[in-house]
Amino acid sequence: MSTNLNEFENATVGMTVGCIEVLCLQPFNYAKNMVQQGQPLSADPRKLYRGVGANCVNMGSCTMIQFAAGGYLKKMIKGDDSSRKLKPYEEMGCGITAGVLSATIGSPLELIMIQQQVKGGNTVSTIQSIANPSSIGRGFIGAAVREGLWTCGYLSIPPIVRTQLMSRFPETFDSNAKARVPAALLGGLFACYLTHPFDTIKTCMQGDIERNKFKSFTDTAKVVYGESGFAGFYRGATFRYGRMAIAVGMMDFLQSMIGPLMYPAKFAA
């Protein structure tokens, strides 16, 4: 989310970045969702990429909202002093707020994807099966918390870490490219392990819209804890961290590359 771009331009960059990330890393998402629900894994590409259309719309839309909202909030905080660097807590606050806003779109779209992964079927029939008030908002609380912290992890943490590394260890980290790897690993670690319990509860709820096993948010948390203890909240975390560490670095790089490619005049020296 660049302060060089307006909200629409940030949104188009976010949509592009989100779709590229999904197309590259969808198998990680499939494996994480299956493990969280205790479902068997498959190496069949048709299953690995089941629901990828909904997930592209989901990640593209969410990233679009996150870039646009985050960019707008950063501009609002800077006010007339566009050259001022944001403080770490301001960066993080922008990321969290933008993420929570994006969950209003992302949660229903993830519900479609997870239902397709569990039951198969096409997108239209899946939408028809969940298009009712009792199902469409299922898992929203978990999605909102997760998206807020995830957005902070990939949009706010890497710039903070890169700046700190380059200022404190200039001989080792003399360029953004060198500082990007540790920044991505730390951002991914933050985004994954703080948010994974909420993601597990959300995924279990969205995989069971009939409420046969998982009912409310708190009931689902009790079931997961009763079955596996605290470790149960971290089912599938390995797949998720693998995806996030790659995704944070990928998205941090892509947003810095795609913005100037799409809108070169806005980045001219």
C-alpha positions in Angstrom: 0.0 0.0 0.0 1.9 3.0 -1.3 1.3 6.6 -0.3 2.4 7.5 -3.9 -0.9 6.0 -5.2 -4.5 6.9 -4.7 -7.1 4.4 -3.3 -8.1 3.0 -6.7 -4.5 2.5 -7.8 -3.6 0.8 -4.6 -6.7 -1.4 -5.0 -5.7 -2.5 -8.5 -2.1 -3.3 -7.3 -3.6 -5.3 -4.4 -5.9 -7.3 -6.6 -3.0 -8.2 -8.9 -0.7 -9.2 -6.0 -3.4 -11.2 -4.3 -4.3 -13.3 -7.4 -0.7 -14.1 -8.2 -0.1 -15.3 -4.6 -3.1 -17.6 -4.7 -2.2 -19.2 -8.1 1.3 -19.9 -6.8 0.4 -21.1 -3.3 -3.1 -22.7 -3.4 -1.8 -26.2 -2.5 -0.5 -24.9 0.8 -4.0 -23.6 1.6 -5.7 -26.8 0.6 -3.4 -28.9 2.8 -3.8 -26.5 5.8 -7.6 -26.6 5.5 -7.8 -30.4 5.3 -5.5 -31.0 8.3 -7.4 -28.5 10.4 -10.6 -30.4 9.8 -9.0 -33.9 10.1 -9.7 -34.7 6.5 -7.4 -36.9 4.3 -4.9 -35.1 2.0 -4.6 -35.8 -1.7 -1.8 -35.0 -4.3 -4.4 -34.9 -7.1 -4.0 -31.4 -8.7 -7.8 -31.3 -9.3 -8.2 -31.4 -5.5 -5.2 -29.3 -4.6 -6.7 -26.5 -6.8 -10.4 -27.1 -5.9 -11.9 -23.8 -4.9 -9.1 -21.8 -6.5 -11.5 -19.5 -8.3 -13.3 -18.5 -5.1 -9.9 -18.1 -3.4 -8.6 -15.9 -6.2 -11.6 -13.6 -5.8 -11.2 -13.8 -2.1 -7.5 -12.9 -2.0 -7.7 -10.5 -4.8 -10.6 -8.7 -3.2 -9.2 -8.8 0.3 -5.7 -7.6 -0.8 -7.4 -4.9 -2.9 -9.3 -3.7 0.2 -6.2 -4.0 2.4 -4.0 -2.0 0.0 -6.7 0.7 -0.6 -7.7 1.1 3.1 -4.2 0.8 4.3 -2.9 3.4 1.8 -5.8 5.8 2.7 -5.1 5.4 6.4 -1.4 6.1 6.0 -2.2 9.3 4.0 -4.7 10.4 6.6 -2.2 9.9 9.4 0.6 11.7 7.5 -1.7 14.6 6.7 0.2 17.5 5.0 3.6 16.1 5.8 3.8 13.4 3.1 7.5 12.8 3.7 7.1 11.8 7.3 7.9 8.2 8.2 5.1 6.4 10.1 5.9 5.2 13.6 5.8 1.4 14.1 2.5 1.5 16.0 1.0 3.7 13.2 2.1 1.2 10.6 0.7 -1.7 12.6 -2.6 0.1 13.3 -3.1 0.8 9.6 -2.5 -2.9 8.8 -4.8 -4.3 11.4 -7.7 -1.9 10.5 -7.4 -2.6 6.8 -7.4 -6.4 7.5 -10.5 -6.3 9.7 -12.4 -4.4 7.0 -11.4 -6.9 4.3 -12.9 -9.8 6.3 -16.4 -8.6 5.4 -15.7 -9.8 1.9 -13.1 -12.5 2.6 -15.1 -14.6 5.1 -18.0 -15.5 2.8 -15.6 -16.2 -0.1 -13.5 -18.6 2.1 -16.7 -20.3 3.1 -17.4 -21.1 -0.6 -13.9 -22.4 -1.1 -13.9 -24.6 2.0 -17.3 -26.1 1.2 -16.0 -26.9 -2.3 -12.8 -28.5 -0.8 -14.9 -30.6 1.6 -17.8 -31.6 -0.6 -16.7 -30.9 -4.2 -19.3 -29.4 -6.5 -19.2 -26.2 -8.7 -19.2 -22.7 -7.5 -22.8 -21.9 -8.4 -24.2 -24.9 -6.5 -22.0 -24.1 -3.5 -23.2 -20.5 -3.4 -26.8 -21.7 -3.5 -26.2 -24.1 -0.6 -24.8 -21.3 1.7 -26.9 -18.3 0.5 -28.9 -18.0 3.7 -28.5 -15.7 6.8 -27.5 -18.6 9.1 -24.6 -19.7 6.9 -23.2 -16.7 5.1 -21.6 -15.1 8.1 -20.3 -18.3 9.6 -16.7 -18.0 10.9 -16.6 -14.2 10.5 -15.1 -13.4 13.9 -12.2 -15.8 13.3 -11.7 -14.3 9.9 -11.7 -10.7 11.1 -9.1 -11.3 13.8 -7.0 -13.4 11.5 -7.1 -10.9 8.6 -6.3 -8.0 10.9 -3.2 -9.6 12.2 -2.2 -11.2 8.9 -2.4 -7.8 7.1 -0.3 -6.3 9.9 2.1 -9.2 9.3 2.6 -8.7 5.6 2.0 -5.0 5.1 3.3 -3.4 8.3 5.9 -5.7 9.9 8.3 -6.2 6.9 8.8 -2.4 6.3 9.4 -1.9 10.1 11.9 -4.8 10.2 13.7 -3.8 6.9 14.1 -0.2 8.2 15.5 -1.4 11.5 17.9 -3.9 9.9 19.2 -1.4 7.4 19.7 1.3 10.0 21.3 -0.8 12.7 23.3 -3.2 10.5 24.1 -1.2 7.4 27.1 -3.3 6.4 25.1 -6.5 6.4 21.8 -5.1 5.1 22.9 -2.5 2.6 19.8 -3.0 0.3 16.1 -3.7 0.6 16.7 -7.0 -1.2 19.0 -8.3 1.5 16.7 -7.2 4.4 13.6 -8.6 2.7 14.2 -12.3 3.6 14.5 -11.9 7.4 11.7 -9.3 7.3 9.5 -11.8 5.4 10.3 -14.7 7.8 9.5 -12.5 10.9 6.3 -11.1 9.3 5.2 -14.6 8.4 6.0 -15.9 11.9 4.0 -13.1 13.4 1.1 -13.5 11.0 0.9 -17.3 11.3 1.3 -18.2 14.9 -0.7 -15.3 16.5 -3.6 -15.9 14.1 -3.6 -19.7 13.6 -6.0 -20.5 16.6 -8.6 -18.1 15.1 -8.1 -19.6 11.7 -8.5 -23.1 12.9 -11.8 -22.3 14.6 -13.0 -20.4 11.5 -12.1 -23.3 9.2 -13.8 -25.9 11.4 -17.0 -23.8 11.5 -17.0 -23.2 7.8 -16.4 -26.8 7.0 -19.4 -27.8 9.0 -22.2 -25.4 8.0 -24.7 -28.1 9.2 -23.4 -27.6 12.7 -23.2 -31.3 13.3 -20.0 -31.0 15.3 -18.9 -27.4 15.4 -21.6 -24.9 16.5 -20.7 -21.4 17.8 -17.2 -19.8 17.9 -16.8 -20.7 21.6 -18.3 -24.2 21.2 -15.9 -24.9 18.4 -13.0 -23.8 20.5 -14.1 -26.1 23.3 -14.4 -29.1 20.9 -10.9 -28.4 19.4 -9.4 -28.1 22.8 -11.2 -31.2 24.1 -10.0 -33.3 21.2 -6.3 -32.2 21.1 -5.6 -29.8 23.9 -3.9 -26.5 23.0 -2.0 -28.1 20.2 -5.3 -28.7 18.4 -5.5 -24.9 17.6 -2.3 -25.3 15.6 -3.4 -28.1 13.3 -2.0 -27.3 9.8 0.3 -24.6 11.1 3.3 -26.0 9.3 1.5 -25.7 5.9 0.2 -22.2 6.8 3.6 -20.9 8.0 5.2 -22.3 4.8 2.7 -20.5 2.7 2.9 -17.3 4.8 6.7 -17.0 4.9 6.7 -17.4 1.1 3.6 -15.1 0.6 4.9 -12.3 2.9 8.2 -12.1 0.9 6.4 -12.5 -2.4 3.8 -9.8 -1.6 6.3 -7.5 -0.1 8.4 -7.8 -3.3 5.4 -7.7 -5.7 3.8 -4.6 -4.2 7.1 -2.8 -4.6 7.5 -4.0 -8.2 4.0 -4.0 -9.6 3.0 -0.5 -8.4 5.8 1.2 -10.5 5.1 -1.1 -13.4 1.4 -0.3 -13.5 1.8 3.4 -12.6 5.3 4.5 -13.5 4.5 8.2 -13.5 3.6 8.1 -9.8 7.1 6.8 -9.0 9.1 9.0 -11.2 12.0 10.6 -9.4 
